[in-house]
Amino acid sequence: MTERGAGDLAGRLERAAVRLRELEVANSALENQVGELEAELARIRASAGWQLVGAVQRWQQRVFPADTRRSRVLRFGIRGVAACLRLGPRTVVRRLARDPRRVWAELRAPGVDPFRLDRQYRVWLARHALTAARRRAIREEIDGFAVRPVVSLVMPVFNVTEEWLRAAVDSVLAQLYPDWELCIVDDASTAPHIGPVLRAYAGADARIRLRVLDRNEGICGASNHALGLATGEFVGLLDHDDLLTEDALYEVVKRLNADPRLDFLYTDHDIRDDRGRRVRPFFKPDWSPDLLESMNYITHLCVFRRELVERLGGLRPGYEGSQDYDLILRVTEASDRIAHIPRPLYSWGEAPTSVVADPGSKPYAHEAGRKALRDALARRGVSGDVVDGLGAPYRYRVKREIRGTPLVSVVIPTRDNWRLLDRCLRGLETRTAYRALEVLVVDNDSREPGTVSYLARLPHRIVRYPHPFDFARMNNLAAAEARGEYLLLLNDDTEVIEPHWLEAMLEHAQRPEVGAVGAKLLFPNRTIQHAGVIVGIHGKAGHAFWGFPADHPGYYDLARVVRNCSAVTAACLLTRKALFDELGGFDEAFAISYNDVDLCLRMRERGYLVVYTPYAVLYHHQSASRGPYDPVKDRQYEELLRQRWKRVFEEGDPYYNPHLTLEGFDFSLRP
């Protein structure tokens, strides 16, 4: 060894010795901290309060054991009392009378507590409340905006109470962004306070433009008159009993500065109850065309480029109650320059006559929404119908006609599970209405005599795979031999429940813009196993509403409407064979896990939609044919998914609001 080499080695040894001494000191300090914490824990456990809590918990476990009828009754009772304390008994009774099944489902569901969500929201509001310093910073930011369009707010008014009307107008006057105009049209109100209040506001601020109609023309007519008063580059819709947050227009124009080409922006919203509290927030997904066809999830706040709205003819009479839904459908057909601002900037007033307070108060509105959707199908040249969705009113199912009878190749991997496979095949053969099927069973080197004998008797094609279990390669092998126009990837531990499940998937898979379609899968105990995949849950990808009761609506009905997702599970996934081949099938780097998520993300990267439908329902005896998990390999697949799709993990799942938790499946707010 040279002298220089010896010197380098001596230096490294000295630095290592110093580092070792530092670690010893740090370790000693940690041991002291641990000792102090253990002593503190011992004092807590010896305290009377701890003993009392322990006694109560032991009593509860003895009297109300977990997963028993008694424990569920106790949980229901506690949540019911909490609801009465928070909302008041009258509101609770009114909601029970309106939709008892929904209230019951929300109260009894594991991990779902709407009253807890409202408590979380109060904390969220406090954390995001504007301070004086933040207001100053916003005003300075506005002064530096390169793009400062006038935003015209369109407000039709008719016989609203003075309190609600003043609150709505005051929320506009309080805007931090000053370049707005409020275009109010009084739709021939008969209430005596309306005229004086509106004239006083218009006289006090030149940005308020007022017109009074001689006769009542309804919300569409009044809104169009208000639109005629507008001079701004953008227009927003504001009901006469709703509120904007003071930073609402600032957030809109801030987004326009980031992308001046936008034609349509929407925000999250909440409800202002009859006590003035902000409750029931809807933290929405980004642009989801299939969700919009299932319900008007966008509602408020909507801001449109005025030229586009005028070119489309404004609001159309004959769609009263769903006139904004009809406009949104037409605008999103005319432009794909759409942005979502993930903040609740609009409070929907729960006035006594509003749909928020009583969904049945305007039965014509549901039919107007159906009419708007039927018109949309006609404009788009889509053959099909619009029927009531699960959880109507205001929930729809666009039921498309299936073109022809294309062959569907069903690929089912299996190994030594002939009883599971038999149940799966019997569902395909005897309980599936769609008959243009070919079945390819991928045998993963079955050895059990019963399975070998069963496979030998099957009338279906058997694809042999005598190698270690590799889900991706097995499906790719069978897909290469499939003759069908469509591929249905199906686990052998699934079970058909109702006959029209495959048509419910095929009607979407035949759409050229759709890449993959997934079903609603239930555990045998009738809780949800799969209702779409959320990327980012627990740092990987997880199933939405996992463990919820089968009939639970989920967050804002998302478990029981057709909607777009980032991914769906390959336990039951339908796609076009040509697209599967074009993408090279499953990436075999994901031999066992996350190959389906990776496939769906590659589809989305190319611009395809991924669709979840609750109208295809099967049982899934999850992983009954896979065998035990290998935690080391699963972590490797998770890490590979995070590395490959780093951008998605960093930016967040576009179909899952960034303010919602990534630590569970209940759509609660992040801590």
C-alpha positions as CSV (number, residue, x, y, z in Angstrom):
1,M,0.0,0.0,0.0
2,T,1.3,3.5,-0.9
3,E,1.9,6.2,1.7
4,R,-1.0,8.1,0.2
5,G,-3.3,5.1,0.4
6,A,-2.4,4.4,4.0
7,G,-3.1,8.1,4.8
8,D,-6.6,7.9,3.2
9,L,-7.4,4.7,5.1
10,A,-6.3,6.2,8.4
11,G,-8.4,9.3,7.7
12,R,-11.5,7.1,6.9
13,L,-10.9,5.1,10.1
14,E,-10.7,8.3,12.2
15,R,-13.9,9.7,10.7
16,A,-15.6,6.4,11.3
17,A,-14.5,6.4,14.9
18,V,-15.8,10.0,15.4
19,R,-19.1,9.0,13.8
20,L,-19.4,5.9,16.0
21,R,-18.9,8.1,19.1
22,E,-21.6,10.4,17.9
23,L,-24.0,7.5,17.4
24,E,-23.2,6.2,20.9
25,V,-24.0,9.6,22.4
26,A,-27.2,9.8,20.4
27,N,-28.2,6.3,21.4
28,S,-27.6,7.1,25.0
29,A,-29.8,10.1,24.7
30,L,-32.6,8.1,23.0
31,E,-32.3,5.4,25.8
32,N,-32.8,8.2,28.4
33,Q,-35.9,9.5,26.4
34,V,-37.3,6.0,26.2
35,G,-36.8,5.6,29.9
36,E,-38.6,8.8,30.6
37,L,-41.5,7.9,28.3
38,E,-41.9,4.5,29.9
39,A,-42.0,6.1,33.3
40,E,-44.6,8.6,32.1
41,L,-46.6,5.8,30.6
42,A,-46.4,3.8,33.9
43,R,-47.7,6.9,35.8
44,I,-50.6,7.3,33.3
45,R,-51.6,3.6,33.5
46,A,-51.5,3.9,37.3
47,S,-53.8,6.9,37.3
48,A,-57.5,6.7,38.2
49,G,-58.6,8.1,34.8
50,W,-56.7,5.3,33.0
51,Q,-58.2,2.7,35.3
52,L,-61.7,4.1,34.7
53,V,-61.2,4.1,30.9
54,G,-59.9,0.5,31.0
55,A,-62.9,-0.6,33.1
56,V,-65.3,1.1,30.7
57,Q,-63.7,-0.6,27.7
58,R,-63.7,-4.0,29.3
59,W,-67.4,-3.5,30.2
60,Q,-68.1,-2.4,26.6
61,Q,-66.3,-5.4,25.2
62,R,-68.2,-7.8,27.5
63,V,-71.6,-6.2,27.0
64,F,-71.3,-5.1,23.4
65,P,-68.8,-7.5,21.8
66,A,-67.3,-6.4,18.4
67,D,-69.1,-7.4,15.2
68,T,-72.4,-8.3,17.0
69,R,-75.9,-6.9,16.7
70,R,-75.5,-5.3,20.1
71,S,-72.4,-3.4,19.1
72,R,-74.0,-2.2,15.9
73,V,-77.1,-1.0,17.8
74,L,-74.8,0.9,20.2
75,R,-72.9,2.5,17.3
76,F,-76.1,3.5,15.6
77,G,-77.5,5.0,18.9
78,I,-74.3,7.0,19.5
79,R,-74.3,8.4,16.0
80,G,-78.0,9.2,16.2
81,V,-77.6,11.1,19.4
82,A,-74.6,12.9,17.9
83,A,-76.8,13.8,14.9
84,C,-79.5,15.2,17.1
85,L,-77.0,17.3,19.0
86,R,-75.4,18.6,15.9
87,L,-78.3,19.1,13.6
88,G,-81.2,19.4,15.9
89,P,-84.0,16.8,16.2
90,R,-86.2,18.5,13.6
91,T,-83.6,18.2,10.9
92,V,-82.9,14.6,11.8
93,V,-86.6,13.7,11.6
94,R,-86.9,15.6,8.3
95,R,-84.0,13.7,6.7
96,L,-85.4,10.4,8.0
97,A,-88.7,11.1,6.5
98,R,-87.1,12.1,3.2
99,D,-84.8,9.1,2.7
100,P,-84.8,6.7,5.7
101,R,-82.8,4.0,3.8
102,R,-79.9,6.3,3.0
103,V,-79.7,7.7,6.6
104,W,-79.8,4.1,8.0
105,A,-77.1,3.0,5.6
106,E,-74.8,5.9,6.5
107,L,-75.3,5.4,10.2
108,R,-74.6,1.7,10.2
109,A,-71.7,1.6,7.7
110,P,-68.3,0.7,9.1
111,G,-65.8,3.5,8.9
112,V,-68.4,6.0,7.6
113,D,-69.8,8.6,9.9
114,P,-71.3,11.7,8.2
115,F,-71.4,13.5,11.5
116,R,-67.7,12.8,12.0
117,L,-67.1,14.2,8.5
118,D,-68.8,17.4,9.4
119,R,-66.7,17.7,12.6
120,Q,-63.6,17.1,10.4
121,Y,-64.8,19.8,8.1
122,R,-65.1,22.3,10.9
123,V,-61.4,21.6,11.7
124,W,-60.6,21.9,8.0
125,L,-62.3,25.3,7.8
126,A,-60.5,26.6,10.8
127,R,-57.2,25.5,9.4
128,H,-57.9,27.1,6.0
129,A,-59.5,30.3,7.3
130,L,-58.2,33.4,5.8
131,T,-56.0,35.5,8.1
132,A,-55.3,39.3,7.7
133,A,-51.8,38.4,6.5
134,R,-53.2,36.0,3.9
135,R,-55.7,38.6,2.7
136,R,-52.9,41.1,2.2
137,A,-50.8,38.5,0.3
138,I,-53.8,37.7,-1.9
139,R,-54.3,41.4,-2.8
140,E,-50.7,41.8,-3.6
141,E,-50.9,38.7,-5.8
142,I,-53.9,40.1,-7.6
143,D,-52.1,43.3,-8.3
144,G,-49.5,41.2,-10.1
145,F,-51.9,39.2,-12.2
146,A,-51.1,39.3,-15.9
147,V,-54.7,38.3,-16.7
148,R,-57.5,40.2,-14.9
149,P,-60.8,39.4,-16.6
150,V,-64.1,40.8,-15.4
151,V,-66.2,38.0,-14.0
152,S,-69.9,38.6,-14.4
153,L,-72.0,36.8,-11.8
154,V,-75.5,36.1,-13.0
155,M,-78.2,36.1,-10.2
156,P,-81.9,35.6,-10.9
157,V,-84.0,36.6,-7.9
158,F,-87.5,35.6,-7.0
159,N,-89.3,36.0,-3.6
160,V,-86.3,34.9,-1.5
161,T,-86.2,36.0,2.1
162,E,-84.4,39.2,2.9
163,E,-81.9,37.4,5.1
164,W,-80.8,34.9,2.4
165,L,-80.8,37.6,-0.3
166,R,-78.6,40.0,1.6
167,A,-76.2,37.2,2.6
168,A,-75.8,36.3,-1.1
169,V,-75.1,39.8,-2.3
170,D,-72.8,40.6,0.6
171,S,-70.7,37.6,-0.2
172,V,-70.1,39.1,-3.7
173,L,-69.3,42.5,-2.2
174,A,-66.7,40.8,0.1
175,Q,-64.7,39.4,-2.8
176,L,-61.0,40.0,-2.6
177,Y,-60.8,40.0,-6.4
178,P,-62.3,43.4,-7.3
179,D,-62.9,43.0,-11.1
180,W,-66.4,41.6,-11.0
181,E,-70.0,42.6,-11.8
182,L,-73.1,41.3,-10.3
183,C,-76.0,41.0,-12.8
184,I,-79.3,40.7,-10.9
185,V,-82.6,40.2,-12.6
186,D,-85.7,40.4,-10.3
187,D,-88.1,37.9,-11.9
188,A,-91.2,40.0,-11.0
189,S,-91.0,39.2,-7.3
190,T,-94.2,39.8,-5.3
191,A,-92.4,39.9,-1.9
192,P,-92.4,43.6,-0.9
193,H,-88.8,43.6,0.4
194,I,-87.1,42.5,-2.8
195,G,-87.3,45.8,-4.8
196,P,-86.0,48.1,-2.0
197,V,-83.2,45.8,-1.1
198,L,-82.0,45.3,-4.6
199,R,-82.3,49.1,-5.5
200,A,-80.3,50.0,-2.4
201,Y,-77.5,47.6,-3.4
202,A,-77.4,48.7,-7.0
203,G,-77.3,52.4,-5.9
204,A,-74.4,51.8,-3.5
205,D,-72.0,49.9,-5.9
206,A,-71.7,50.6,-9.7
207,R,-70.6,47.0,-10.2
208,I,-74.1,45.8,-9.4
209,R,-76.4,45.8,-12.5
210,L,-80.1,45.4,-11.9
211,R,-83.1,44.7,-14.1
212,V,-86.7,44.2,-12.9
213,L,-89.0,42.1,-15.2
214,D,-92.6,43.0,-15.7
215,R,-93.7,39.4,-15.6
216,N,-92.3,36.2,-14.2
217,E,-90.3,34.3,-16.8
218,G,-88.8,31.5,-14.6
219,I,-85.3,30.8,-13.7
220,C,-84.1,30.3,-17.3
221,G,-85.7,33.4,-18.7
222,A,-84.5,35.6,-15.7
223,S,-81.0,34.1,-16.0
224,N,-80.8,34.8,-19.7
225,H,-81.8,38.4,-19.0
226,A,-79.0,38.6,-16.4
227,L,-76.6,37.1,-19.0
228,G,-77.7,39.9,-21.3
229,L,-76.5,42.5,-18.7
230,A,-73.1,40.9,-18.5
231,T,-70.0,42.5,-20.0
232,G,-67.3,40.3,-18.5
233,E,-65.2,37.8,-20.3
234,F,-66.4,35.1,-18.0
235,V,-69.7,34.5,-16.3
236,G,-70.5,32.6,-13.1
237,L,-73.9,31.3,-11.9
238,L,-75.0,32.4,-8.4
239,D,-78.4,31.5,-6.8
240,H,-80.1,34.1,-4.8
241,D,-79.8,32.1,-1.5
242,D,-76.2,30.9,-1.9
243,L,-72.8,32.3,-0.8
244,L,-69.3,32.7,-2.2
245,T,-66.3,32.5,0.0
246,E,-64.4,35.8,-0.2
247,D,-61.5,34.2,-2.1
248,A,-63.7,32.5,-4.6
249,L,-63.1,34.7,-7.6
250,Y,-59.5,35.1,-6.7
251,E,-59.0,31.4,-7.0
252,V,-60.8,31.3,-10.3
253,V,-58.7,34.1,-11.8
254,K,-55.5,32.6,-10.3
255,R,-56.3,29.5,-12.3
256,L,-57.0,31.5,-15.4
257,N,-53.6,33.1,-15.0
258,A,-52.0,29.6,-14.9
259,D,-54.0,28.7,-18.1
260,P,-55.7,31.6,-19.9
261,R,-57.1,29.1,-22.5
262,L,-59.6,27.6,-20.1
263,D,-63.3,27.9,-21.1
264,F,-64.9,26.3,-18.0
265,L,-64.0,26.1,-14.3
266,Y,-65.7,24.5,-11.4
267,T,-65.0,24.3,-7.7
268,D,-66.0,22.1,-4.7
269,H,-68.9,23.2,-2.6
270,D,-70.6,22.7,0.8
271,I,-74.0,23.3,2.3
272,R,-75.0,26.3,4.5
273,D,-77.6,24.9,6.8
274,D,-80.5,26.7,8.4
275,R,-78.3,27.8,11.3
276,G,-75.7,29.3,9.0
277,R,-73.1,26.5,9.4
278,R,-71.1,25.1,6.6
279,V,-71.7,21.3,6.5
280,R,-71.7,18.3,4.1
281,P,-68.8,19.4,1.9
282,F,-68.4,17.8,-1.5
283,F,-64.7,17.5,-2.4
284,K,-65.1,16.6,-6.0
285,P,-63.0,14.7,-8.5
286,D,-61.4,16.4,-11.5
287,W,-63.2,16.3,-14.9
288,S,-65.1,13.0,-15.1
289,P,-67.4,12.7,-18.1
290,D,-69.0,9.5,-17.0
291,L,-69.8,10.8,-13.6
292,L,-71.4,13.9,-15.1
293,E,-73.7,11.5,-17.1
294,S,-74.6,9.9,-13.8
295,M,-75.3,13.1,-11.9
296,N,-74.6,16.8,-11.9
297,Y,-71.6,16.5,-9.7
298,I,-70.3,19.9,-10.8
299,T,-73.3,22.1,-9.7
300,H,-71.5,25.1,-8.1
301,L,-69.4,27.2,-8.5
302,C,-69.4,27.2,-12.3
303,V,-67.6,29.8,-14.3
304,F,-67.8,29.9,-18.1
305,R,-66.3,31.9,-21.0
306,R,-69.2,34.2,-21.8
307,E,-68.7,34.0,-25.6
308,L,-69.1,30.2,-25.4
309,V,-72.3,30.4,-23.3
310,E,-73.8,33.0,-25.7
311,R,-72.9,30.9,-28.7
312,L,-74.6,27.9,-27.2
313,G,-77.8,29.9,-26.6
314,G,-77.5,30.4,-22.8
315,L,-79.9,28.6,-20.5
316,R,-82.8,26.8,-22.3
317,P,-86.4,27.1,-21.2
318,G,-88.0,23.7,-20.6
319,Y,-85.2,22.5,-18.4
320,E,-86.1,24.3,-15.3
321,G,-84.6,22.7,-12.2
322,S,-81.8,21.2,-14.2
323,Q,-81.0,24.2,-16.4
324,D,-77.4,24.4,-15.2
325,Y,-77.0,20.7,-15.8
326,D,-78.2,21.1,-19.4
327,L,-75.8,24.0,-19.9
328,I,-72.8,22.1,-18.4
329,L,-73.5,19.1,-20.7
330,R,-73.5,21.4,-23.7
331,V,-70.4,23.4,-22.7
332,T,-68.4,20.3,-22.0
333,E,-69.3,19.0,-25.5
334,A,-68.1,22.2,-27.1
335,S,-64.8,22.5,-25.2
336,D,-62.4,20.2,-23.3
337,R,-60.6,23.2,-21.7
338,I,-62.0,22.3,-18.3
339,A,-60.4,22.9,-14.9
340,H,-61.4,21.9,-11.4
341,I,-60.4,24.0,-8.4
342,P,-60.3,21.6,-5.4
343,R,-61.6,23.9,-2.7
344,P,-65.2,24.5,-1.5
345,L,-65.6,28.1,-2.6
346,Y,-69.4,28.0,-2.8
347,S,-72.0,27.3,-0.1
348,W,-75.3,26.0,-1.4
349,G,-78.1,27.4,0.8
350,E,-80.4,25.0,2.6
351,A,-83.3,27.4,2.3
352,P,-86.7,25.8,3.2
353,T,-87.8,25.6,-0.5
354,S,-84.5,24.5,-1.9
355,V,-83.6,21.1,-3.4
356,V,-80.9,20.8,-0.8
357,A,-83.4,21.0,2.1
358,D,-85.9,18.7,0.3
359,P,-84.9,16.8,-2.8
360,G,-88.5,16.1,-3.5
361,S,-89.5,19.7,-3.5
362,K,-89.0,20.0,-7.3
363,P,-90.0,16.7,-8.8
364,Y,-89.9,18.3,-12.3
365,A,-86.1,18.9,-11.8
366,H,-85.3,15.2,-12.0
367,E,-87.2,14.8,-15.2
368,A,-85.5,17.9,-16.6
369,G,-82.2,16.3,-15.9
370,R,-83.2,13.2,-17.7
371,K,-84.4,15.3,-20.7
372,A,-81.0,17.1,-20.7
373,L,-79.1,13.8,-20.8
374,R,-81.3,12.4,-23.6
375,D,-80.7,15.5,-25.6
376,A,-77.0,15.1,-25.0
377,L,-77.1,11.5,-26.4
378,A,-79.0,12.7,-29.5
379,R,-76.4,15.5,-30.1
380,R,-73.6,13.0,-29.8
381,G,-75.2,10.4,-32.0
382,V,-75.3,7.8,-29.1
383,S,-78.0,5.2,-29.3
384,G,-79.4,4.4,-25.9
385,D,-81.7,5.7,-23.1
386,V,-81.6,7.5,-19.8
387,V,-83.2,5.6,-16.9
388,D,-83.3,6.3,-13.2
389,G,-80.0,5.4,-11.4
390,L,-79.5,3.8,-8.1
391,G,-80.5,6.3,-5.4
392,A,-82.7,8.5,-7.6
393,P,-83.7,11.4,-7.7
394,Y,-81.0,13.2,-9.6
395,R,-79.1,10.0,-10.2
396,Y,-79.2,8.6,-13.7
397,R,-78.0,5.7,-15.8
398,V,-77.1,6.3,-19.4
399,K,-77.9,2.9,-20.9
400,R,-76.2,2.5,-24.3
401,E,-77.2,0.1,-26.9
402,I,-74.7,-2.6,-27.7
403,R,-73.7,-2.7,-31.3
404,G,-74.1,-6.2,-32.7
405,T,-73.0,-9.3,-30.8
406,P,-69.2,-9.1,-30.7
407,L,-67.4,-12.2,-29.4
408,V,-66.0,-11.8,-25.8
409,S,-63.0,-14.0,-24.9
410,V,-63.1,-14.8,-21.2
411,V,-59.7,-15.5,-19.8
412,I,-59.7,-17.4,-16.4
413,P,-56.4,-18.4,-14.8
414,T,-56.7,-21.3,-12.3
415,R,-54.7,-23.9,-10.4
416,D,-56.1,-26.9,-8.4
417,N,-59.3,-25.1,-7.5
418,W,-61.9,-27.0,-9.6
419,R,-64.8,-26.2,-7.2
420,L,-64.1,-22.5,-7.4
421,L,-63.7,-22.7,-11.2
422,D,-66.8,-24.7,-11.6
423,R,-68.9,-22.1,-9.7
424,C,-67.3,-19.4,-11.9
425,L,-68.0,-21.3,-15.1
426,R,-71.6,-22.2,-14.1
427,G,-72.3,-18.5,-13.7
428,L,-71.0,-17.8,-17.2
429,E,-72.9,-20.7,-18.7
430,T,-76.2,-20.5,-17.0
431,R,-76.6,-17.1,-15.4
432,T,-75.1,-14.7,-18.0
433,A,-77.6,-13.4,-20.5
434,Y,-74.9,-12.4,-23.1
435,R,-74.1,-15.5,-25.0
436,A,-71.4,-14.6,-27.5
437,L,-68.6,-16.0,-25.4
438,E,-65.5,-18.1,-25.7
439,V,-63.8,-19.3,-22.5
440,L,-60.0,-19.8,-22.2
441,V,-59.0,-21.5,-18.9
442,V,-55.3,-21.0,-18.2
443,D,-54.2,-24.0,-16.2
444,N,-51.2,-23.2,-14.0
445,D,-49.9,-26.8,-13.8
446,S,-52.8,-28.3,-11.7
447,R,-51.8,-31.5,-10.0
448,E,-54.8,-32.3,-7.8
449,P,-56.6,-35.3,-9.3
450,G,-60.0,-33.8,-9.0
451,T,-59.0,-30.6,-10.9
452,V,-57.1,-32.6,-13.6
453,S,-60.2,-34.7,-14.2
454,Y,-62.5,-31.7,-14.2
455,L,-60.4,-29.8,-16.7
456,A,-60.3,-32.9,-19.0
457,R,-64.1,-32.8,-19.1
458,L,-64.5,-29.1,-19.8
459,P,-65.9,-28.1,-23.3
460,H,-63.8,-24.9,-23.1
461,R,-60.2,-24.3,-24.4
462,I,-57.5,-25.1,-22.0
463,V,-54.2,-23.1,-22.2
464,R,-51.4,-24.8,-20.4
465,Y,-48.9,-22.9,-18.2
466,P,-46.7,-25.4,-16.4
467,H,-44.5,-22.7,-14.7
468,P,-44.5,-20.9,-11.3
469,F,-47.6,-18.6,-10.8
470,D,-47.3,-15.4,-12.9
471,F,-50.6,-13.7,-13.3
472,A,-49.4,-11.2,-15.9
473,R,-47.8,-13.8,-18.2
474,M,-50.7,-16.3,-17.9
475,N,-53.2,-13.7,-19.0
476,N,-50.9,-12.5,-21.8
477,L,-50.5,-16.0,-23.1
478,A,-54.2,-16.7,-23.2
479,A,-54.9,-13.2,-24.7
480,A,-52.6,-14.1,-27.6
481,E,-54.8,-17.1,-28.4
482,A,-58.1,-15.4,-27.9
483,R,-60.3,-14.9,-31.0
484,G,-62.8,-12.4,-29.5
485,E,-63.0,-8.7,-30.2
486,Y,-63.1,-8.1,-26.5
487,L,-61.1,-9.6,-23.6
488,L,-62.8,-10.3,-20.3
489,L,-60.1,-10.9,-17.6
490,L,-61.8,-12.9,-14.9
491,N,-60.6,-14.6,-11.7
492,D,-61.7,-18.1,-11.1
493,D,-62.9,-17.1,-7.6
494,T,-65.6,-14.8,-9.0
495,E,-69.3,-15.7,-9.0
496,V,-72.0,-14.3,-11.2
497,I,-75.0,-12.8,-9.3
498,E,-77.3,-11.4,-12.0
499,P,-77.7,-12.0,-15.7
500,H,-77.0,-8.7,-17.3
501,W,-73.7,-7.9,-15.8
502,L,-71.6,-8.4,-18.9
503,E,-73.9,-6.2,-21.1
504,A,-73.4,-3.5,-18.4
505,M,-69.7,-3.7,-19.0
506,L,-69.8,-4.1,-22.8
507,E,-71.9,-1.0,-23.4
508,H,-68.9,1.0,-22.1
509,A,-66.1,-1.1,-23.5
510,Q,-67.5,-0.6,-27.1
511,R,-67.0,3.2,-26.7
512,P,-63.8,4.2,-28.6
513,E,-62.7,6.6,-25.9
514,V,-62.8,3.9,-23.1
515,G,-59.9,1.6,-22.4
516,A,-61.1,-0.6,-19.6
517,V,-64.3,-1.3,-17.7
518,G,-64.5,-2.7,-14.1
519,A,-67.3,-4.2,-12.1
520,K,-68.6,-3.9,-8.6
521,L,-67.2,-6.9,-6.7
522,L,-68.6,-8.0,-3.3
523,F,-67.2,-10.2,-0.6
524,P,-69.4,-13.2,0.2
525,N,-70.6,-11.3,3.3
526,R,-72.0,-8.7,0.9
527,T,-69.5,-5.9,1.6
528,I,-67.7,-4.1,-1.1
529,Q,-64.4,-5.5,-2.3
530,H,-63.9,-3.3,-5.4
531,A,-65.7,-0.2,-6.6
532,G,-62.8,1.4,-8.5
533,V,-59.1,1.9,-7.6
534,I,-57.6,5.0,-6.0
535,V,-53.9,5.6,-6.7
536,G,-52.1,6.7,-3.6
537,I,-54.1,5.0,-0.9
538,H,-51.7,3.8,1.8
539,G,-48.8,4.8,-0.5
540,K,-49.8,2.4,-3.2
541,A,-53.2,1.7,-4.8
542,G,-56.4,0.7,-3.0
543,H,-60.0,-0.1,-3.6
544,A,-62.6,2.6,-3.0
545,F,-65.2,1.9,-0.3
546,W,-63.5,-1.4,0.6
547,G,-65.6,-3.1,3.4
548,F,-68.7,-0.9,3.0
549,P,-72.1,-2.6,2.9
550,A,-73.1,-3.7,-0.7
551,D,-75.9,-1.2,-0.9
552,H,-74.1,1.7,0.7
553,P,-74.1,4.9,-1.5
554,G,-70.5,5.8,-0.6
555,Y,-69.3,9.3,-0.6
556,Y,-71.9,11.4,-2.4
557,D,-73.3,8.2,-4.1
558,L,-70.0,7.5,-5.8
559,A,-70.2,3.7,-5.0
560,R,-73.4,3.4,-7.0
561,V,-73.0,5.5,-10.1
562,V,-71.0,4.9,-13.3
563,R,-67.9,7.0,-13.0
564,N,-64.3,7.3,-14.2
565,C,-61.4,5.9,-12.1
566,S,-57.7,5.8,-12.5
567,A,-57.8,2.0,-12.5
568,V,-60.0,-1.1,-12.0
569,T,-59.1,-4.6,-10.9
570,A,-58.3,-7.3,-13.4
571,A,-60.3,-9.7,-11.2
572,C,-63.1,-8.6,-13.6
573,L,-61.9,-6.3,-16.4
574,L,-63.2,-5.9,-19.9
575,T,-61.2,-4.3,-22.7
576,R,-60.8,-4.4,-26.4
577,K,-58.4,-7.1,-27.5
578,A,-56.8,-4.7,-30.1
579,L,-56.0,-2.2,-27.4
580,F,-54.7,-4.9,-25.1
581,D,-52.4,-6.1,-27.9
582,E,-51.4,-2.6,-28.8
583,L,-50.2,-1.9,-25.3
584,G,-48.3,-5.2,-25.1
585,G,-50.7,-6.7,-22.6
586,F,-49.7,-6.7,-18.9
587,D,-46.2,-5.6,-18.1
588,E,-44.7,-8.9,-16.9
589,A,-42.4,-6.9,-14.5
590,F,-45.6,-6.9,-12.4
591,A,-45.9,-10.7,-12.3
592,I,-48.4,-10.9,-9.5
593,S,-49.6,-7.5,-8.2
594,Y,-50.5,-4.1,-9.7
595,N,-50.3,-5.3,-13.3
596,D,-53.9,-4.2,-13.7
597,V,-53.2,-0.7,-12.2
598,D,-50.2,-0.3,-14.5
599,L,-52.2,-1.4,-17.5
600,C,-55.0,1.1,-16.7
601,L,-52.5,3.9,-16.1
602,R,-50.9,3.2,-19.5
603,M,-54.3,3.4,-21.1
604,R,-55.0,6.8,-19.4
605,E,-51.6,8.0,-20.5
606,R,-52.8,7.5,-24.1
607,G,-56.0,9.4,-23.4
608,Y,-58.4,6.5,-22.8
609,L,-61.0,6.6,-20.0
610,V,-61.3,3.9,-17.3
611,V,-64.9,3.2,-16.3
612,Y,-66.4,1.7,-13.1
613,T,-70.0,0.5,-13.4
614,P,-72.1,-0.6,-10.4
615,Y,-74.5,-2.3,-12.7
616,A,-72.2,-5.3,-13.1
617,V,-72.1,-7.0,-9.7
618,L,-70.2,-10.2,-8.9
619,Y,-69.0,-12.0,-5.8
620,H,-65.3,-12.2,-5.4
621,H,-63.8,-14.8,-3.1
622,Q,-60.7,-12.7,-3.1
623,S,-57.4,-14.4,-3.9
624,A,-58.8,-17.8,-3.1
625,S,-56.8,-19.2,-6.0
626,R,-53.6,-17.2,-5.5
627,G,-52.3,-18.6,-2.3
628,P,-50.4,-16.8,0.4
629,Y,-49.0,-13.3,-0.3
630,D,-45.2,-12.9,-0.3
631,P,-44.7,-9.6,1.5
632,V,-41.2,-9.1,0.2
633,K,-42.4,-9.4,-3.5
634,D,-45.5,-7.3,-2.9
635,R,-43.4,-4.5,-1.5
636,Q,-41.2,-4.8,-4.6
637,Y,-44.2,-4.4,-6.9
638,E,-45.5,-1.5,-4.8
639,E,-42.1,0.3,-5.1
640,L,-42.0,-0.4,-8.9
641,L,-45.5,1.1,-9.3
642,R,-44.4,4.2,-7.3
643,Q,-41.3,4.6,-9.4
644,R,-42.9,4.1,-12.7
645,W,-45.9,6.3,-12.0
646,K,-44.1,8.8,-9.8
647,R,-45.9,11.8,-11.4
648,V,-49.3,10.3,-10.6
649,F,-48.3,9.7,-7.0
650,E,-46.9,13.2,-6.7
651,E,-49.8,15.0,-8.4
652,G,-52.5,12.8,-6.9
653,D,-55.2,10.7,-8.4
654,P,-57.3,13.1,-10.6
655,Y,-60.5,11.2,-9.6
656,Y,-59.8,11.6,-5.9
657,N,-59.8,15.0,-4.3
658,P,-56.4,16.0,-2.8
659,H,-58.1,17.0,0.5
660,L,-59.4,13.5,1.2
661,T,-57.6,10.9,3.2
662,L,-55.0,8.5,1.8
663,E,-55.1,6.4,5.0
664,G,-58.4,4.6,4.4
665,F,-61.3,4.0,2.1
666,D,-64.0,6.2,3.7
667,F,-63.3,9.5,1.8
668,S,-62.9,11.3,5.1
669,L,-60.8,14.5,5.2
670,R,-57.0,14.4,5.6
671,P,-55.8,15.2,9.1
